[in-house]
Amino acid sequence: MVRVLPVLVLALAACSQIQIDCRAAQEAAKRELKKAHTAMMEAGAMRMKYPIDIEVLEAKHRLVLEPISYELRIASAGSDAFVIEARGKDAMTGDIWRIDESGAVTSLAQKCP
């Protein structure tokens, strides 16, 4: 019993660290979505339409996206609405977040326990 206790403590610490890392990655994705949202709103105000490509948004509107565990893409863009998604990659595969013109960030699928 005495030998089992340190193993359990180590296992719980490892689980906690995985959870902390997962939540930190999600928070980074949400920050990047909000930055992209701001750039989209500016682009829409200037051109009266939203860009349909994240690279165009980055290049023309000085959007600097940080390298994170997610791929950002414009899922849809029309004359009065848009949706940007952050899809997890590598360790975050399966995690999906999105933001629309309202600025609301929502989860479509969560990987974190």
Secondary structure, DSSP 8 states (H G I E B T S, - for coil): -TTHHHHHHHHHHHHHHHHHHHHHHHHHHHHHHHHHHHHHHHHHHHHSS--S-HHHHHHHTT------SEEEEEEEE-SS-EEEEEEE-GGGTT-EEEEETT--EEEEE----
